[in-house]
Every structure is written in structure tokens, then in C-alpha cells.
Amino acid sequence: MFCKADPNGYRQVLPGIKLKTLVHGERTLFAEFRLEAHSVLPRHAHIYEQTGYLVEGRIRLTIAGKTFEVGPGDSWCIPGHTEHSAEILERSIAIEVFSPVREDYLPEKAAV
């Protein structure tokens, strides 16, 4: 699969949090998140391993009860079934890989 850069195709998943699935294969899904300052990703857990990289901005990420101040160039890996949350301190862009593929993030299933 190949995806040409396109400024369209983002969808709101939570207030202040937009998602765009860039590409996916049989076992991984690669997504970009646009995060507005002061938005919150509530504490949650899921089956997916989640590996991320902060492109720009600043967030406070809590993984399994440990909190990290995250800046551009920082990365993380959250094992499946592990509680995590985030506070968005500045407008941010993060890219993340999910394994296995999150079917709810597939473009064909996205609500427009």
C-alpha cells in the first residue's frame, strides 16, 4: 500500500483530537494524530500494542501509572492491555503504529 501526502481525511475521535490512518497492512496500522492544546485522551486500555513518535508540540503521557513529559522527537511503546492517557499541553502532531490492525481506524470504516 502507498499513500500520497494529503491534507484531507482527518476525522474527529474525541474533542480536540483528530485521526488520519495513513497506511495499513495485515498486521500494522500507521496513523497521524492532530491534537489541540488542552485536549485530553482519557485513561483507557486496549488489546493493541501502540508505538508512537511526537513530531511537534508537547504532551504529558501517562503509561501504567508513570508520567512522561513528551517533546518533539520523543517516542514511546505501550504494550497491549496497558492503561494509558494523555494531556495535550500544546498543539501537537503524533504518529503511531498499532498492532494488530485497529479495524475501527480503517478508512473504509471511518465516519465522514
Wavefront OBJ file of the C-alpha trace (Angstrom):
o trace
v 0.000 0.000 0.000
v 1.211 3.512 -0.824
v -0.311 6.785 0.361
v 0.500 10.176 -1.139
v 0.510 13.105 1.307
v -2.927 14.739 1.500
v -4.152 17.409 3.950
v -7.669 15.892 3.891
v -9.111 12.793 5.503
v -8.847 13.550 9.230
v -11.739 12.596 11.486
v -12.591 13.751 14.984
v -12.255 10.899 17.502
v -12.515 12.988 20.685
v -12.860 16.725 21.320
v -9.615 18.317 20.100
v -8.237 15.017 18.766
v -8.253 14.177 15.050
v -7.027 10.964 13.427
v -5.975 10.035 9.928
v -4.960 6.497 9.022
v -2.067 6.852 6.598
v -1.397 3.226 5.610
v -2.018 -0.265 6.948
v -1.045 -3.817 6.208
v -2.124 -7.192 7.503
v -0.512 -6.730 10.953
v 0.094 -2.997 11.465
v -1.716 0.308 11.072
v 0.103 3.678 10.799
v -1.832 6.776 11.872
v -1.322 10.502 12.386
v -2.988 12.369 15.229
v -3.581 16.141 15.270
v -4.003 17.217 18.896
v -5.273 20.604 20.047
v -3.832 22.256 23.160
v -5.677 21.412 26.393
v -7.438 18.368 24.942
v -7.380 15.118 26.924
v -7.158 11.481 25.974
v -8.851 9.784 28.952
v -7.268 6.798 30.682
v -8.034 3.616 28.772
v -6.552 0.291 27.659
v -6.975 -1.859 24.551
v -5.541 -5.026 23.040
v -3.277 -3.151 20.622
v 0.438 -2.561 21.064
v 0.890 1.162 20.323
v 4.223 2.699 19.310
v 4.396 6.463 18.851
v 6.591 9.424 17.939
v 5.896 13.091 18.683
v 6.553 15.177 15.571
v 5.743 18.551 17.125
v 4.207 20.041 20.253
v 4.231 18.897 23.856
v 2.131 16.327 25.720
v 2.031 14.690 29.146
v 1.730 10.942 28.608
v 0.887 8.501 31.406
v 1.597 4.807 30.804
v 0.869 2.223 33.519
v 0.863 4.941 36.187
v 4.172 6.549 35.116
v 4.011 10.077 33.668
v 6.342 11.437 30.988
v 6.754 14.950 29.588
v 6.971 14.337 25.830
v 8.531 16.739 23.315
v 9.400 16.631 19.613
v 11.492 13.591 18.743
v 10.438 11.578 21.806
v 8.879 8.151 21.306
v 7.000 5.509 23.295
v 5.693 1.971 23.152
v 2.583 0.958 25.066
v 2.022 -2.792 25.431
v -1.452 -4.153 24.778
v -3.853 -4.175 27.748
v -1.887 -1.352 29.470
v -3.719 1.699 30.857
v -2.595 4.993 29.379
v -3.775 8.603 28.968
v -2.507 11.930 27.639
v -2.882 15.628 28.336
v -2.113 17.815 25.346
v -0.060 20.775 26.580
v 0.494 22.434 23.168
v -0.899 21.865 19.694
v 0.799 18.613 18.696
v 1.232 16.071 15.924
v 1.940 12.434 16.774
v 2.356 9.423 14.544
v 1.572 5.962 15.874
v 1.679 2.342 14.799
v -0.902 -0.131 16.117
v -0.584 -3.911 16.047
v -2.690 -5.811 15.317
v -4.572 -3.558 12.888
v -7.282 -1.467 14.553
v -10.290 -2.180 12.399
v -12.094 0.833 13.900
v -9.326 3.034 12.425
v -9.518 1.647 8.889
v -10.510 4.383 6.398
v -13.346 2.249 4.988
v -14.997 2.319 8.424
v -14.387 5.988 9.159
v -17.442 8.191 9.524
v -17.134 11.356 7.474
l 1 2 3 4 5 6 7 8 9 10 11 12 13 14 15 16 17 18 19 20 21 22 23 24 25 26 27 28 29 30 31 32 33 34 35 36 37 38 39 40 41 42 43 44 45 46 47 48 49 50 51 52 53 54 55 56 57 58 59 60 61 62 63 64 65 66 67 68 69 70 71 72 73 74 75 76 77 78 79 80 81 82 83 84 85 86 87 88 89 90 91 92 93 94 95 96 97 98 99 100 101 102 103 104 105 106 107 108 109 110 111 112
